[in-house]
Amino acid sequence: MNFRKCCIIFNQPREDALADELDVLEQVEFIEENLNQLGIETYRKGITANFMKEVEKLSAEKPDFVFNLVESINNKGELCYFVPALLNMHSIPYTGNPVEAMFITTSKALTSKTLKQSGINNPGGFAPSEREKLITGNQYIIKPVWEDGSLGITGESVFTYSPEYEMKLRNYKDSHWLIEDYIEGREFNISVLSSNNGPEVMPPAEMTFNNFGKGMPKIVDFKAKWEEGSFEYENTIRHFPGDKLNPVLKKRIMDAALECWHVFGLKGYARVDMRVDLNDNPYVIEVNANPCLSPDSGVVAAITAAGLPFTDVVSRIINDINI
């Protein structure tokens, strides 16, 4: 497509923004640099709580397309799907995932239901009000329904259920929290990119948890992602096992990622997170539409492991644009 002018839109960080929110600015710089290398003129627009008027103004500016990097509004993930909806309404072409995929995958509860209905292996999911279904002695993890980037997830999010724990769960609302079976085992991130031949799975990345003592849950929590200098950040390491990964497990992981792409109607790029139990059974725990594209992100690491120039990846994303 002969696009020459692009507006990069992103969630404008608040004045008191932490690292997880500020990360989008690195994405903007990286995407702009690569778009410019492709000969595409760019300008930027930060999106705020006034997003309806901001997108309306964007339609009057008439860029050839929008590169959508909006991850939240005022750091609330549950609002991010409004932006592609408004872009649709104003007939503005945009990159990444369409509104339907953004809405379903942003909600961990809807994602869990969709996975179950599609027969894709995933942990059991419960609303906090369904605590009577929890089994004493079993391990679970409680997550915010609408947030990404591990916001709201700590080491204490993993718990062993007992009747005494019931009172604590009464403080969590069904609209904003989800309880899942905790899968003891390994964790993988699988990036998927569009191509002329359909979705292409990048090399699987495994998250390793070094020096985690007994009783420390091996999860990628908020500290592991964002708090430099913390034990979790320094000891949670991404690596690419390559040929060392069991080929049967690798195929299961890659097949599950591709199935998620088709079931959720993903476009452009996505990342599927999985836990693998002690019997090598993969469980999809999260589907990330429009995941982070900063230079140190998991998606870019997987692209690098695959040997793809990032300008080629940007071209692929543009070629799978929403019009």
N, C-alpha and C positions, 0 to 999 in steps of 0.2 A: 504494500500500500504506500502511496506517495504522500506520506505525512511530513510536513516541514516545520510545523510549530506545535509545541507541546506545553501545557501548563502542568507542573508537578504540584499536586495538592497533598497536604499532610496535616496531621493533627497538630495545631499550634500548641507547643508546651506551655503550661501555666508558669507563673512567676516562681512558684516554689517546687517546680518539677524535679523529680528524682531521676536516676539514671535510666530506668525503664521507659520513662516518657521522653527524655532527651535523646534517646537512641535514634528516633525518627529523623533528627537533623543530619546524622551521619548517612542515613539512607538517602536523603534528599541530595546531599553532596555527591554521593557515589553514582546515583542514577543520573543526575544532571551531567556529570562528567562523561558517562558512557553514551548518553543521548547526543551530546555535543560531538563526540567522536564519530557518531553515525551521521553527522551533518544536520541534526535536528535542532532548531532554535528552541530555547526553553525560557520559561519564567516560572515563578513560584507563587503559591497562594496557601497561607496557613488557614486551616478551617477551625472555627471556634463554635461556641454554643449558638452563634448567629448563622448556622450553616445554611438555613433555607435561603436567606438573602445572599449569602456568599456564593452559593451555586447558581442562583438566579443571575447574579452579576456576571458570573463566569460564562453563562450562555450568551450574554451580550458581547463578550470579548471574542467569541468565536475562535478558540484554538482548534487546530486540526484534531487533537485528541488530548485527553487528560491521563497522566500517569498517576494512578490512585494509590497513595501511601497512607491514607487515613486509617489509623488503627483504633481510634477511640475519639470521643468528644468529652473534653474536660476530664480525661483519664477514665471515662466510663465506657467499657467495651460494648455494652448493650445498645449503644446508639450508633455504632459504626456503619450498620447496614443502611441507615438513612441516606448516606452519601451516594452510593450507587443507585438507590431508588430515585433520588433527585436527578442524578445524571441521566437516568433512563427517561424521566419525565421531560427533561429539557432536550432530549435527543443529542446528548453530547457523548461521542465515543470515548471509552475509557478502558484502561488495562485492568488485568487481574480478574477476580471472580465476580460473577453477577450477583444481584441482590439476593436471589433465593439461596444460593450457596453461602453467602455471607451471613444471612440470618440464621440458617440452620446450624452451620458449623460454629458460629460465635456462641451459641447456647450449648453447653456440654450436655444438658438434659435432652435437648432435641437430637443432638448428635448420637447420644446413647440409644435413644428410641429408634432412630433411623438405621443404625448399625444392626440392632436386633431384628428389625423388620426385614432387613436385607440378608440376614443369615451370616453377617460378618462377625467373627469372634471378638467379643469385647467383655469387659468386666460387668458384673451385675450392678445396676444402678438403682438407687433408692432416694426418694425425697426424705428430708429429715422427719417428716410426719409419719413415715413408714418404718420408724425405728423398731416396731414390734417384729419386723421381718429379719432384723439382724440377729446373728447367732452368737451367743456367748462364747468367747474364746477365739473367734475369728478376727482377722485383721481387716481394717477398712481404711479408706482415705476420704476425707471430706474436702471438697473443692468449691470455689466460687463458680457459679453457673456461667456468668457472662464475661469474666476477665481472662486475658491471656498473659503471656510473659511470666507465668507462675505467680502473678499478683495474688496475695492472700493465701499462698501455700507455704507452710513452714514444716520443720521436722515434726511438730506436734500435730500436723494434719493427719498423720498416720496414727491409728489407735487400735487397741484391742478391745473389742466390745465386752462390756459387763453390764449387769442391770443398773449399777451405780452411774454408768455413763449416760443413761437415758435422760437425766435431768439436764445435763449439759447440752444435749441435742435439742432440747426444747427452745434454746436461745437462737436456733438457726431457722430462717424462713425458707420455705419450699421455693419461693420465687428467685432466690439468690444462692442456694447451696445444693450440692449434690453429693451423695455418699456412694462410693464405689468399692467393690471388693479390691483389696490391695493385693496385687500380683507380685509375689516374691520372685525375684529373678533379675534378668537383664533388661536394659532399656535401649531401644533403637529409634533413630529419627530417619525417616525416608523422604527425601525430596523428589518431587515429580515435576517435570517441565513439559510444556506442549512442544510439538514438533510437527513437521509436515506429514509425518507418518503416525500421528497420534501421540498420546502421552508417553514420555520416556522416563524411566526410573533411574535416578542417580545412584551411585554407590552407597549402600547402607552405612550409616554412622552409628557407632555404639557409644553410649555414655558410660564411662567407667568411674567407679567410686573408690578412690584410693584412700587407704588408712581409715575407712569408716569402721568404728568400733562396734561391738555387739550392742544391739539396741538402737543404733542410729539407722533410721530408714534410708535406703539407697534410692533417693528421688532427686529430681532436678527442681529444687524449691527456689524461692525468690532470692535467697542469699547466694545460691549456686550460680544463678544467672547474672546477678547485678551488683552484689556487694563485694567489690574488690578487697582483697586482704582477709576476707573471712575464711574459715576452715573449709566451708562448703564450696566457695568459689575456687580456691586453690587446689582442691582435691577432686573436683568433678571435671573429668577430662573427656573430650570428644576424640575418638579415633576411628579409623576406617580399617576394619579387619581384613578386607579384601579376600584373597584366596584362603585365608585362615578360617573364614566363616563357613560352617557346615553348609554344603550346597543345598541340602534338603530344606534347612531352615531359611537359607537365603531366598530360595524360590517361594516359600510360604510367605515371607515378609514382603517380597516384591509383588507377588500376586495380590496380597491383601491391599497394598497401597494402590495398585491399579484399579482394583474393585472399588475402593473408596472414591477414586477420581470419577469413575462412571456413575456410581450411585448418587453422589452429591452434586453432579453436574459441574465439576471444577473446570477452570480455564486458566491459561497462562502459566501459573506456578502454584504449588501447594507443598505442604509438608505433613506427613502422617506419622504420629508418634505411637510407639508400641512398647508394651512390656512382653517379655518372653518368660514363661514359667520354667520351672526346673525340668520339665519334660519336653522342652523346646516347642511349646504351643504359643504362638503369638496372639496377643490381645491388643486390638486398637484402642488406645485410651484417648486420643485426640486427633481431630482433623483440622489443620490450620490452613484456611484460605487466606491468601495474601500474607504469607509469613514474612518475617523481617528479611530485608535485603541489604543490611549494612555489611561492610567488608569482613567483619568477624563473625557473621551469622552462620548458622548451620547450613542454610541453603547455599550460600556462597562457598562454604567449605566443601560441600558435596559437589558443586559445579567444578571447583578447582581439582578435586580428586578425580573427576571424570575427564579432566583435560580440556574443558570447554572455555573459550574466551568469553568474558562476560558480555562483550558487545554482541556476540552471537545470541546469547541468552536474552538480552534486551530485545533484539530483533524478533526472536521467537515470541516473546510476550506481546509485542506490538502486533504481530501477525495473528494472534489469537484474541484480538481486541473485541470488546462488546460494542456493537453498533446499533 
